[in-house]
Amino acid sequence: QGQFETAAQWFRAAARLAPNSEAIATNLAVCLVSFGLQVKARDPKAAIKCYLEALTHAPTNSNAYYNLGVSYAERHKYDKALINYHLAVHFDPRCAEAYNNMGVIYKEQEQWDKALKYYHMALQCNPRFAEALNSLGVAYTTIGRLTEALEYLSRAVAVAPTYAEAYNNLGWLFWDHGDLAQALRMYERCIELAPNSKNPSQNRLLALNYLHDVSPEKVFQAHSSWADRFCRELGAPFTDWLVAPVANRRIRIGYISPDFFHHSVSFFCHALFQHHNRDAFEIFLYSNSSREDEKTQLFKSMVPPTHWKKVTGRPAREVANLIREDRIDILVELAGHTANNRLDVAALKPAPVQFTYIGYNNTTGLGAIDYRITDAIVDPPTQNQPFSEELIRLPGCFLCYTPPANIPDVDQLPALRNGFVTFGSFSCLAKVGEPCIALWARILREVPNSRLLVKNKGFYSADVQATFASKFKAHGIAEHRLKLMSLATTAFEHLKVYNDMDIALDTFPYSNTTTSCETMVMGVPVVTLA
């Protein structure tokens, strides 16, 4: 009947009468685990308490250890989660779910060898375990082994044809292949299977920005339609705030982002945080990242300890309440529709004035966000493109790039040592559509003996290299004129490769931002399509 709490009370009474009964202890432990699962959604701490009590009665109960691991992982207490997952597989070596979840934790920590090891151990327990197949596909996509990624993601949807998440991840795989049409088909299939899922809908919006044959009006309509559905699911936003109506006080500005680590966005918010007028403004940072590095520590040092708030994994309403209670005057969200964003928080309007900035070069579609920071070059006043936000055009450039502290020296011009001009692009392949390839091929034809250097994660795969080269061959460009590279091992080595490039070619219709800044820092001019 599902009355696990009542049942547990009776089993406890029975245990007091027969303290040495193994059967009663086992039944009580099973009942407590079931009760923990029942209350977990509304009271996670009560669930943990149930699992721990279960283990006092049945110390070898694998299911209790497993669910403790899940609960600790959800609270981002990964060390405790790993201990309990290891205990789960110790007492049940066939617990595929525990192996898979250990892999997920190591993936979050970017320990790819360990992640792959535990995903494969999960498959050894259950070769048709769709979640492990999907996890392997995600891991192989992330590290650029796209052939293996396609194999495992295809197996995932073969054994579980309605597994929505696997279709979303196939979308990312085809994105890395540069096949936007197929990526969109995968996102749309995921949306069909899971209409309320956040990721595929936003991935689809991001992809629409890169297509040549979709009008700005249609892209805006897609963003608006997404926002309407999204806000209905979230519930009512705040309409009053706790900000103090006191003259001459410091304005409280909150920045919320998943990218307060070594990420493209971090190079543009660095100067912003560093040079804020502390006499006029009080800065709060709300981090939604599970990853931290030296850049994270730098940002933490720029605000008082009480003003750094980690909100990773916390429900939208809870984070919105936190921001509201911090009496934030202006909230700036820095991700838009990119990965791990907190548009769910912004949609609840926890601050009276809200901006979107840096992370996404289009509208959010959300009426709760009042302004979008841009400039007259990126968004000319004469354009007719619609936005849900009012545009605030800064004079000059709307961004300020802070390069890494350690960058390579700029070498001699490659053309002088090679005897030919090397054009280049380090853009993601999703930005390099057919019109872009046609134009680049024309440049190569009109500049005799010139070469094109393209570096991208997708080029770990020989199949992706072959597909890319074939597109240029169709325009009369021989393969020997292309140099295709996979990613460098470090940021320093990545920048060093610019010393092999004479002139960078920008993508269109969606141009580069961080890549162009890196290019110019390394002394390479960028040619873009006006």
Long-range contacts (C-beta under 8 A, 24 or more apart in sequence): 2-38, 4-31, 4-32, 4-34, 4-35, 4-38, 5-35, 7-31, 8-32, 8-35, 15-57, 25-57, 25-58, 26-57, 26-58, 26-61, 28-54, 28-57, 28-58, 29-54, 29-55, 29-57, 29-58, 29-61, 29-64, 30-54, 30-61, 30-63, 32-57, 32-64, 33-61, 33-63, 33-64, 33-67, 36-67, 36-71, 37-67, 40-71, 44-71, 44-74, 44-75, 47-71, 48-72, 60-91, 61-91, 62-87, 62-88, 62-89, 62-91, 62-92, 62-95, 62-98, 63-88, 63-92, 65-91, 65-98, 66-92, 66-95, 66-97, 66-98, 69-98, 69-101, 70-101, 73-101, 73-104, 73-105, 74-313, 75-313, 76-290, 76-312, 76-313, 78-105, 78-108, 78-109, 81-105, 93-125, 94-125, 94-126, 95-125, 96-122, 96-123, 96-125, 96-126, 96-129, 96-132, 97-122, 97-131, 99-125, 99-132, 100-129, 100-131, 100-132, 100-135, 103-132, 103-135, 103-139, 104-135, 107-135, 107-138, 107-139, 107-142, 108-290, 108-291, 109-291, 110-291, 112-139, 112-142, 112-143, 115-139, 116-140, 128-159, 130-156, 130-159, 130-160, 130-163, 130-166, 133-159, 133-166, 134-163, 134-165, 134-166, 134-169, 137-166, 137-169, 137-170, 137-173, 138-169, 138-172, 141-169, 141-172, 141-173, 141-176, 143-460, 144-176, 144-457, 144-458, 144-459, 144-460, 144-461, 144-486, 144-487, 145-460, 145-461, 146-173, 146-176, 146-177, 146-458, 146-460, 146-461, 146-463, 146-464, 147-461, 147-462, 147-463, 149-173, 162-193, 163-193, 164-190, 164-193, 164-194, 164-197, 164-200, 165-190, 165-194, 165-197, 167-193, 167-200, 168-197, 168-199, 168-200, 168-203, 171-200, 171-203, 171-207, 172-203, 175-203, 175-207, 175-428, 175-429, 175-430, 176-428, 176-429, 176-430, 176-457, 176-458, 176-464, 177-429, 177-458, 177-461, 177-464, 177-467, 178-429, 178-430, 178-432, 178-458, 178-464, 178-467, 178-468, 180-207, 180-210, 180-211, 180-430, 180-433, 183-207, 183-430, 184-208, 196-233, 198-230, 198-344, 201-226, 201-229, 201-230, 202-226, 202-337, 202-341, 202-343, 205-337, 205-362, 205-365, 206-337, 206-338, 206-360, 207-430, 209-361, 209-362, 209-509, 209-510, 210-430, 210-431, 210-433, 210-509, 210-510, 211-433, 211-509, 212-433, 212-434, 212-435, 212-509, 216-384, 216-385, 216-386, 217-385, 217-386, 219-362, 220-363, 220-365, 220-385, 220-386, 220-387, 220-388, 223-337, 223-362, 223-363, 223-364, 223-365, 223-388, 224-365, 224-388, 225-365, 226-365, 227-347, 227-364, 227-365, 227-366, 227-367, 227-388, 230-343, 230-344, 230-347, 230-366, 231-347, 231-366, 231-367, 231-368, 234-316, 234-344, 234-347, 234-348, 235-317, 235-348, 237-347, 237-348, 237-349, 237-368, 238-320, 238-324, 238-348, 238-349, 238-350, 239-349, 241-324, 241-327, 241-350, 241-351, 241-352, 242-324, 242-325, 242-327, 243-327, 243-328, 243-329, 243-351, 243-352, 244-327, 250-279, 250-280, 250-281, 250-282, 251-280, 251-281, 251-282, 251-329, 251-330, 252-281, 252-282, 252-284, 252-326, 252-327, 252-328, 252-329, 252-330, 253-281, 253-282, 253-283, 253-284, 253-328, 253-329, 253-330, 253-331, 253-332, 254-283, 254-284, 254-285, 254-286, 254-323, 254-326, 254-328, 254-330, 254-331, 254-332, 254-351, 255-283, 255-284, 255-285, 255-286, 255-331, 255-332, 255-333, 255-334, 256-286, 256-288, 256-311, 256-319, 256-323, 256-331, 256-332, 256-333, 256-334, 256-342, 256-345, 256-346, 257-285, 257-286, 257-287, 257-288, 257-289, 257-333, 257-334, 257-335, 257-342, 257-359, 258-287, 258-288, 258-289, 258-312, 258-335, 258-338, 258-339, 258-340, 258-341, 258-342, 259-289, 259-334, 259-335, 259-340, 259-359, 260-285, 260-287, 260-289, 260-295, 260-296, 260-299, 261-289, 261-291, 261-292, 261-293, 261-295, 261-296, 262-293, 262-294, 262-295, 262-491, 263-295, 264-513, 264-514, 265-334, 265-335, 265-358, 265-359, 266-295, 266-299, 267-401, 267-402, 267-403, 267-404, 267-514, 267-517, 268-358, 268-399, 268-400, 268-401, 268-402, 268-514, 269-299, 269-334, 269-358, 270-295, 270-298, 270-299, 270-402, 271-400, 271-401, 271-402, 272-400, 273-299, 273-302, 273-303, 274-302, 274-402, 282-307, 283-307, 284-308, 284-309, 284-323, 284-326, 284-328, 285-309, 286-311, 286-319, 286-322, 286-323, 286-342, 286-345, 287-311, 287-312, 288-312, 288-340, 288-341, 288-342, 289-340, 311-342, 311-345, 316-342, 316-344, 316-345, 316-347, 316-348, 317-348, 319-345, 319-350, 320-345, 320-348, 320-349, 320-350, 321-350, 322-350, 323-350, 323-351, 324-350, 324-351, 329-353, 330-354, 330-355, 331-355, 332-356, 332-357, 333-357, 333-359, 333-364, 333-369, 334-358, 334-359, 335-359, 335-360, 336-360, 336-361, 336-362, 336-364, 337-362, 337-364, 355-389, 355-392, 356-389, 358-399, 361-510, 361-513, 362-387, 363-387, 363-388, 363-389, 364-388, 364-389, 373-398, 374-398, 399-513, 399-517, 401-514, 401-517, 401-521, 403-517, 403-518, 403-521, 404-491, 404-492, 404-495, 406-492, 407-492, 407-495, 407-521, 407-522, 408-492, 408-495, 408-496, 408-499, 408-522, 410-499, 410-522, 410-523, 411-499, 413-502, 414-499, 414-500, 414-501, 414-502, 415-502, 418-451, 419-449, 420-449, 420-450, 420-451, 421-447, 421-449, 421-450, 421-451, 421-502, 421-503, 422-450, 422-451, 422-452, 422-453, 422-483, 422-500, 422-501, 422-502, 422-503, 423-447, 423-450, 423-451, 423-452, 423-453, 423-501, 423-502, 423-503, 423-504, 423-505, 424-452, 424-453, 424-454, 424-455, 424-498, 424-500, 424-501, 424-502, 424-503, 424-504, 424-505, 424-524, 425-452, 425-453, 425-454, 425-455, 425-504, 425-505, 425-506, 425-507, 425-515, 426-454, 426-455, 426-456, 426-494, 426-497, 426-504, 426-515, 426-518, 426-519, 427-456, 427-507, 427-512, 427-515, 428-456, 428-457, 429-456, 429-458, 429-464, 429-468, 431-507, 431-510, 431-512, 432-507, 434-471, 435-508, 436-507, 436-508, 437-471, 437-472, 437-475, 438-475, 439-529, 440-472, 440-505, 441-472, 441-475, 441-476, 441-477, 442-475, 443-505, 444-472, 444-477, 444-481, 445-475, 445-476, 445-477, 450-481, 451-481, 451-482, 451-483, 452-477, 452-481, 452-482, 452-483, 452-505, 453-483, 453-485, 453-497, 453-500, 453-501, 454-482, 454-483, 454-484, 454-485, 455-484, 455-485, 455-486, 455-487, 455-488, 455-494, 455-497, 456-484, 456-485, 456-486, 456-487, 457-486, 457-487, 458-486, 459-484, 459-485, 459-486, 460-486, 460-487, 494-518, 495-521, 495-522, 498-522, 498-523, 498-524, 503-527
